[in-house]
Amino acid sequence: MKTNNIKYYIEKSRKKKVRFNSFSDELATKALNGNLKDDHQHYYDIQLMEQVFDEICEIPAVEKFYYPIVFTNSNMMYSPYKEDIYIPKDILHAIKTGQCFLLIQSVQEGWHFETYINYFIQDLQTKFNIDDNQIILMTGNYLTHERYKTVPHSCWELGMPGHFDPTTPDHIADIRPYKYICLNRRHEVHRIAVAASLSETGETGILTVAKGGGYGESCVSEQLEEDFNNRFPELWDSYANNIKANLPLTYDDGIDPETTNPNWDPHTEKFHKSYLHIVTETNSQSCQLFFSEKMFKPIVHMQPFVLCGNYKSLEKLKEFGYKTFGQWIDESYDNEPHYETKIGKVNAAINQFIAKSPEELTELMQEMRPTFEHNLRVLRHRAGDNDKRPSSVLVET
């Protein structure tokens, strides 16, 4: 049942088959990587349409409405997207008279504004003469844009409760064979820094690092390795000898990370067999704040976690109502803005925790059970009420 009535305009004509505003069918198909099942909503959650928006295809007489342009991938700021993007004249008139707001939806990756978003929006403004106050940015980046009204929204958090395995609580008191689990696909400096450090511990854990990860024969570039060596020279030998020389590092759970990106992972056995969940988020820079499905996996699988992510990510989770594990794990890394220092503190916190015996870790898991249960309740509540968070800001506009 809808709790709001936010008008969301989608172009509809006999000539246009793909419901994706401002782009031809050909370009829309490319933007959606050929998957047109849900058109403009393919990369997001359908609940936005069911609970927040009321889709329209005609301009209302007097009501305000939103004209969405969904920014699905970085290629959309380059040719031919840049040249061929359009806004219908009647929509443009409604924007300039204040009846319509241009809604830029970019919630999947939470990009740093200076990387792609600013260029995309500013090109639109220049081409169509649109003022800042006529633009709303719905973004996966939880930081506030300095120019545009910002509506943060996580499509990843919304979908996670459905992946809860009802047998998970039965495993909390188990002696587990693996001290940790750390799943990595695409190579990033912070990820291989954590992986290299883990390889030095000698502790038994589940550590995966893909080779190509869907990005060709290998996603290890010379530029990335040079950056890594400059930032973490003390870890280079461990990376070269223990990680790179053995790629891909895999775990036999039926998932091939070279061909599959397991955003939603039904193979829960590995989570039940490991203690600490080491989350290596999409990036670890201080210029954005983003949570992918990676952050919510330890919550839905009832595991303690260390988060190698953006500056003050744990603080943001606490704002959402979640509890973290500072009682048992050193979480001082969250307040460290310096990239290399922070990752050093992350690795130290991991090492200190997994140095404990399986018996000690099992005892701690039972101590943590109220925190696991609390976080699962918060996740379910936030997913159920997800429509209220973005819509409250949009209604006030």
C-alpha positions in Angstrom: 0.0 0.0 0.0 1.4 3.4 -1.0 2.0 5.9 1.8 3.0 8.7 -0.5 1.9 10.2 -3.7 5.0 11.5 -5.3 4.6 12.0 -9.0 7.3 10.3 -11.0 7.2 11.0 -14.8 8.3 8.3 -17.2 8.3 9.0 -20.9 5.9 6.9 -22.9 5.3 6.9 -26.6 4.9 4.4 -29.5 8.4 5.1 -30.7 10.0 4.6 -27.3 10.0 1.0 -26.0 12.5 1.4 -23.1 11.1 3.3 -20.1 14.3 5.3 -19.6 14.0 9.0 -19.7 16.2 11.3 -21.8 17.9 8.6 -23.9 17.1 6.8 -27.1 16.2 3.1 -26.8 19.6 2.3 -28.2 21.5 4.3 -25.6 19.2 3.2 -22.8 19.8 -0.4 -23.7 23.6 0.2 -23.4 23.2 2.0 -20.1 21.3 -0.9 -18.7 23.8 -3.4 -20.1 21.2 -5.0 -22.3 19.0 -6.1 -19.4 15.6 -4.4 -19.9 13.6 -6.4 -17.5 12.8 -3.5 -15.2 13.9 -0.7 -17.5 15.0 2.4 -15.5 14.6 0.5 -12.2 16.7 -2.5 -13.1 19.6 -1.4 -10.9 17.5 -0.2 -8.0 14.7 -1.5 -5.9 11.2 -1.9 -7.2 9.9 -0.8 -3.8 10.8 2.8 -4.6 8.1 2.5 -7.3 5.7 0.6 -5.2 6.0 2.7 -2.0 7.5 6.1 -2.8 6.6 7.1 -6.3 3.4 7.2 -8.3 4.4 6.7 -11.9 2.8 9.1 -14.4 3.2 9.6 -18.2 1.3 12.9 -18.5 2.1 16.2 -16.9 -0.4 16.9 -14.2 -2.5 20.1 -14.3 -1.1 21.8 -11.2 0.6 19.2 -9.0 4.4 19.2 -8.7 6.2 16.2 -10.0 9.7 14.7 -10.7 11.4 14.0 -14.0 14.0 11.3 -13.2 17.2 10.8 -15.1 18.9 7.6 -13.8 22.7 7.7 -13.9 23.5 4.0 -14.0 27.2 4.0 -15.1 30.1 6.3 -15.6 30.0 6.0 -19.4 26.9 8.2 -19.4 29.0 11.3 -18.9 30.9 10.6 -22.2 30.0 10.5 -25.8 27.5 9.5 -27.2 25.4 9.9 -24.1 26.6 13.4 -23.4 25.6 14.6 -26.9 22.3 12.7 -27.3 20.7 13.3 -23.9 17.5 15.3 -24.2 14.7 16.7 -22.0 11.3 17.1 -23.7 10.2 20.7 -24.2 7.1 20.4 -22.1 9.1 18.9 -19.2 11.8 21.6 -19.5 9.0 24.3 -19.3 7.6 22.6 -16.2 11.1 22.6 -14.6 11.7 26.3 -15.3 8.3 27.3 -14.0 8.8 25.4 -10.8 6.2 22.7 -11.3 8.8 19.9 -12.0 12.1 19.0 -10.4 14.9 17.2 -12.2 15.6 14.1 -10.1 19.1 12.6 -10.7 19.0 9.0 -9.4 22.4 7.5 -8.7 22.0 5.2 -5.8 23.9 2.0 -6.8 27.5 3.0 -6.3 27.5 6.1 -4.1 30.1 7.8 -6.3 32.2 10.6 -5.0 30.5 13.7 -6.3 33.6 15.1 -7.9 34.3 11.9 -9.8 31.2 11.6 -12.1 28.1 13.2 -10.6 29.1 16.8 -10.8 30.2 16.6 -14.4 27.0 14.8 -15.4 24.7 17.3 -13.7 26.7 20.4 -14.7 26.6 19.3 -18.4 22.8 19.0 -18.1 22.6 22.5 -16.5 24.7 24.0 -19.2 22.8 22.3 -22.1 19.3 23.1 -20.7 19.9 26.2 -18.6 18.7 24.6 -15.4 19.3 26.3 -12.0 20.7 24.4 -8.9 17.4 24.8 -7.0 15.6 22.9 -9.7 17.7 19.7 -9.2 17.4 17.0 -6.6 20.1 14.4 -6.2 19.1 10.9 -5.0 22.4 9.2 -4.2 24.0 6.2 -2.5 26.6 8.6 -1.1 25.5 9.6 2.4 27.5 12.8 2.3 25.7 16.0 1.5 26.3 17.8 -1.7 27.3 21.4 -1.3 25.2 22.6 -4.2 22.2 20.4 -4.7 19.5 19.1 -2.3 20.6 15.6 -1.5 18.4 12.6 -0.8 20.5 9.6 0.4 19.1 6.2 -0.4 20.6 2.7 -0.1 19.1 0.1 -2.4 21.4 -2.5 -1.0 20.2 -2.2 2.6 16.6 -2.6 1.5 17.0 -6.1 -0.1 19.1 -7.8 2.6 16.5 -9.0 5.1 15.2 -11.5 2.5 18.6 -13.3 2.6 18.4 -14.2 6.2 18.9 -18.0 6.8 16.6 -19.1 9.6 19.1 -21.6 10.7 21.8 -18.9 11.4 21.0 -18.5 15.1 21.5 -22.2 15.6 25.2 -21.8 14.7 26.1 -19.0 17.1 27.5 -21.4 19.7 29.4 -23.6 17.2 33.1 -24.0 17.3 34.0 -22.7 13.8 36.9 -23.8 11.6 37.7 -20.4 10.2 38.7 -17.4 12.2 37.6 -14.9 9.6 35.9 -14.5 6.2 37.1 -11.8 3.7 35.5 -11.9 0.3 37.0 -9.8 -2.5 36.4 -9.7 -6.2 37.6 -6.6 -7.9 41.0 -5.4 -6.9 41.4 -2.1 -5.0 44.3 -0.9 -3.0 42.6 -1.2 0.4 41.4 -4.7 -0.4 44.8 -6.1 -1.4 46.3 -4.3 1.6 43.9 -6.2 3.9 44.4 -9.5 2.0 48.2 -9.2 2.2 48.1 -8.5 5.9 45.8 -11.5 6.5 48.2 -13.7 4.6 50.9 -12.9 7.1 48.9 -13.9 10.2 49.0 -17.7 9.6 45.4 -17.9 10.9 42.9 -20.1 9.1 40.3 -18.1 7.3 38.3 -17.8 4.1 40.1 -15.3 1.9 39.0 -14.8 -1.7 40.6 -12.5 -4.3 39.5 -12.8 -7.9 41.9 -12.6 -10.8 39.8 -10.9 -13.5 36.6 -10.5 -11.5 34.6 -9.9 -14.7 37.0 -7.2 -15.8 39.0 -9.2 -18.4 41.9 -11.6 -18.0 43.2 -9.7 -15.0 42.0 -6.7 -13.0 45.5 -6.1 -11.6 46.9 -3.0 -13.3 50.4 -1.6 -13.1 48.9 1.6 -11.9 47.1 -0.1 -9.0 50.2 -2.0 -8.0 52.3 1.1 -8.2 49.8 2.9 -6.0 49.7 0.0 -3.5 53.5 -0.2 -3.3 53.8 3.6 -2.7 51.2 3.4 0.1 52.1 0.1 1.7 55.7 -0.9 0.8 55.8 -3.0 4.0 53.1 -5.3 2.6 54.5 -5.6 -1.0 56.3 -8.9 -0.5 53.3 -10.5 1.2 51.1 -9.3 -1.7 53.5 -10.4 -4.4 54.3 -13.8 -2.9 51.0 -14.8 -1.1 48.3 -13.0 -3.1 49.4 -12.2 -6.7 51.3 -15.4 -7.2 48.3 -17.5 -6.2 45.5 -15.7 -7.9 42.7 -16.4 -8.0 42.2 -17.2 -4.3 38.9 -19.0 -4.1 36.5 -20.8 -1.8 34.5 -23.8 -3.0 31.0 -22.7 -2.5 29.7 -23.0 -6.1 30.3 -19.3 -6.9 32.8 -18.4 -9.7 33.8 -14.8 -9.0 35.3 -14.6 -12.5 31.9 -14.8 -14.0 29.5 -13.9 -11.2 29.1 -11.0 -8.9 27.4 -12.5 -5.9 25.6 -9.4 -4.6 23.0 -11.8 -3.1 24.7 -14.9 -1.9 22.5 -18.0 -1.0 25.6 -20.0 0.1 25.3 -19.3 3.8 27.4 -22.2 5.0 30.7 -20.2 4.8 29.3 -17.5 7.1 28.2 -20.1 9.7 31.7 -21.6 9.6 33.6 -18.3 10.2 33.8 -15.8 13.1 34.9 -12.3 12.0 33.5 -10.9 8.9 36.0 -8.5 7.3 34.1 -6.1 5.1 36.3 -4.5 2.4 33.8 -2.0 1.0 33.7 -0.6 -2.5 36.3 2.0 -1.5 38.0 3.4 1.5 38.3 7.1 0.7 37.2 9.9 2.9 35.4 11.8 0.1 32.3 9.6 0.1 30.3 7.4 2.4 28.7 4.4 0.8 27.3 1.1 1.9 26.9 -1.8 -0.6 25.4 -5.2 0.1 28.9 -6.1 1.6 28.2 -4.1 4.7 24.9 -5.8 5.4 26.0 -9.4 4.9 27.5 -9.8 8.4 24.4 -8.2 9.9 22.1 -10.7 8.1 24.4 -13.6 8.9 24.9 -12.6 12.5 28.7 -12.1 12.6 30.9 -9.4 14.2 32.6 -7.3 11.6 35.5 -5.0 10.9 34.7 -2.5 8.2 37.4 -1.3 5.9 35.3 1.5 4.3 34.9 5.2 4.2 35.8 7.6 7.0 33.3 7.5 9.9 31.3 4.7 8.3 30.7 3.1 11.8 29.5 6.4 13.1 26.9 6.6 10.3 25.7 3.0 11.0 25.2 4.0 14.6 23.1 7.0 13.4 20.9 4.5 11.6 20.4 2.6 14.8 22.9 -0.3 14.4 25.3 -1.3 17.1 28.9 -2.0 16.2 31.5 -4.2 18.2 33.7 -1.7 20.0 33.2 -3.6 23.2 35.2 -6.5 21.7 37.1 -5.0 18.7 39.3 -1.9 18.5 37.2 0.4 16.3 39.5 3.5 16.5 40.1 3.1 12.8 36.7 4.7 12.1 37.9 8.1 13.3 41.1 8.0 11.2 40.9 10.2 8.1 44.4 9.4 6.8 44.1 6.5 4.3 47.2 4.5 5.1 47.0 5.0 8.8 43.4 3.9 8.9 44.0 0.7 7.0 47.0 0.0 9.3 44.6 0.3 12.2 42.0 -1.9 10.5 44.7 -4.6 10.0 45.8 -4.3 13.6 42.2 -4.6 14.9 41.7 -7.7 12.7 44.9 -9.3 13.9 44.2 -8.7 17.6 40.7 -10.3 17.3 41.6 -13.4 15.3 44.6 -14.2 17.5 42.1 -15.5 20.0 41.4 -19.2 20.2 38.3 -20.8 18.7 37.0 -21.4 22.2 37.5 -17.7 23.1 35.8 -16.6 19.9 32.9 -18.9 20.4 32.4 -17.5 23.9 32.5 -14.0 22.5 29.9 -14.9 19.8 27.5 -15.8 22.5 28.2 -12.5 24.3 27.5 -10.7 21.1 24.2 -12.5 20.4 22.1 -9.6 21.7 24.0 -7.2 19.4 23.4 -9.6 16.4 19.7 -9.8 17.2 19.4 -6.0 17.7 21.1 -5.3 14.3 18.9 -7.8 12.5 15.8 -6.1 14.0 17.1 -2.7 12.9 17.8 -4.0 9.4 14.3 -5.3 9.0 12.8 -2.2 10.4 14.8 0.1 8.1 14.1 -2.1 5.1 10.4 -2.0 5.9 10.4 1.8 6.4 12.8 2.5 3.6 10.1 4.4 1.7 9.7 7.0 4.5 13.4 8.1 4.4 13.7 9.3 0.8 10.1 10.3 0.5 10.2 12.6 3.5 12.8 14.8 1.8 11.1 14.7 -1.6 7.7 15.7 -0.2 9.2 18.7 1.5 10.7 20.0 -1.7 
